[in-house]
Amino acid sequence: MSYVLAAVALMALATFATRAAPFLLFAGAGERPWLRFLARYLPPAVMTVLVLYCLRDTFTSGAPGPLPALAGVVVTVAVHLARRNALLSIAAGTALHMLLLR
């Protein structure tokens, strides 16, 4: 039992340390140019990689073809540009994708 508690305590400490590290490392340092660069370009780069990863087998897979996935992506982008609401755009694109798969 003590082994389990020690493992849970160690995991909690590691989680807390990884969450607190950015605040401790960058507190009071002012805005650095490389940090501003990362804040500007990293989120779109990560989203691009995620979209490409999700669509990697779309054109080579068999049955439904690329139409449901591409339609979902187009609707997601369109709703996001129109409403600027990430949750709504993801829900709309997912709903259309699932509807077209059925």
C-alpha positions as CSV (number, residue, x, y, z in Angstrom):
1,M,0.0,0.0,0.0
2,S,2.8,2.4,0.8
3,Y,4.4,1.7,-2.6
4,V,1.2,2.8,-4.3
5,L,0.9,6.0,-2.2
6,A,4.6,6.8,-3.0
7,A,4.0,6.3,-6.7
8,V,0.9,8.5,-6.6
9,A,2.8,11.2,-4.7
10,L,5.7,11.1,-7.1
11,M,3.3,11.4,-10.1
12,A,1.5,14.3,-8.4
13,L,4.8,16.0,-7.8
14,A,6.0,15.5,-11.3
15,T,2.7,16.9,-12.7
16,F,2.9,19.9,-10.5
17,A,6.5,20.5,-11.4
18,T,5.8,20.4,-15.2
19,R,2.8,22.8,-14.7
20,A,4.7,25.2,-12.6
21,A,8.0,25.2,-14.6
22,P,7.0,27.7,-17.3
23,F,5.8,30.2,-14.7
24,L,9.0,29.9,-12.7
25,L,11.3,30.0,-15.7
26,F,9.6,33.0,-17.4
27,A,8.4,35.1,-14.5
28,G,9.7,38.6,-14.3
29,A,11.9,38.2,-17.4
30,G,9.9,40.6,-19.6
31,E,9.0,39.7,-23.1
32,R,11.8,38.1,-25.0
33,P,11.8,38.2,-28.9
34,W,12.0,34.4,-29.3
35,L,9.1,33.9,-26.8
36,R,7.0,36.4,-28.8
37,F,8.0,34.5,-32.0
38,L,6.9,31.2,-30.5
39,A,3.7,32.6,-29.2
40,R,2.8,34.0,-32.7
41,Y,3.8,31.1,-34.9
42,L,3.7,27.9,-32.8
43,P,-0.1,27.5,-32.4
44,P,-0.8,27.7,-36.2
45,A,2.1,25.3,-36.9
46,V,0.8,22.8,-34.3
47,M,-2.7,23.0,-35.8
48,T,-1.4,22.4,-39.3
49,V,0.5,19.3,-38.2
50,L,-2.6,18.0,-36.4
51,V,-4.8,18.5,-39.4
52,L,-2.3,16.8,-41.7
53,Y,-1.9,14.0,-39.3
54,C,-5.7,13.5,-39.1
55,L,-6.1,13.6,-42.8
56,R,-3.0,11.4,-43.6
57,D,-5.0,8.3,-44.7
58,T,-8.0,10.1,-46.2
59,F,-7.0,9.8,-49.8
60,T,-5.6,6.3,-49.6
61,S,-8.4,4.7,-47.6
62,G,-11.1,2.8,-49.3
63,A,-14.9,3.0,-48.7
64,P,-16.1,6.6,-48.0
65,G,-13.3,8.4,-49.8
66,P,-12.0,11.9,-48.9
67,L,-15.4,13.7,-49.3
68,P,-16.6,13.4,-45.6
69,A,-13.3,14.5,-44.1
70,L,-12.7,17.4,-46.5
71,A,-16.3,18.6,-46.1
72,G,-15.8,18.5,-42.3
73,V,-12.6,20.5,-42.6
74,V,-14.2,23.1,-44.9
75,V,-17.2,23.5,-42.6
76,T,-14.9,23.7,-39.5
77,V,-12.9,26.5,-41.1
78,A,-15.9,28.3,-42.4
79,V,-17.8,28.3,-39.1
80,H,-14.7,29.3,-37.3
81,L,-14.1,32.3,-39.6
82,A,-17.7,33.3,-39.3
83,R,-18.2,32.9,-35.6
84,R,-14.7,32.8,-34.0
85,N,-15.9,30.0,-31.7
86,A,-13.6,27.0,-31.6
87,L,-16.1,24.7,-29.8
88,L,-18.9,25.5,-32.3
89,S,-16.7,25.1,-35.3
90,I,-15.3,21.8,-34.1
91,A,-18.8,20.5,-33.3
92,A,-20.2,21.6,-36.7
93,G,-17.3,20.0,-38.6
94,T,-17.5,16.8,-36.6
95,A,-21.3,16.6,-37.0
96,L,-21.1,17.0,-40.7
97,H,-18.3,14.4,-41.0
98,M,-20.3,11.9,-39.0
99,L,-23.5,12.6,-41.0
100,L,-21.7,12.1,-44.3
101,L,-20.1,8.8,-43.0
102,R,-23.6,7.4,-42.3
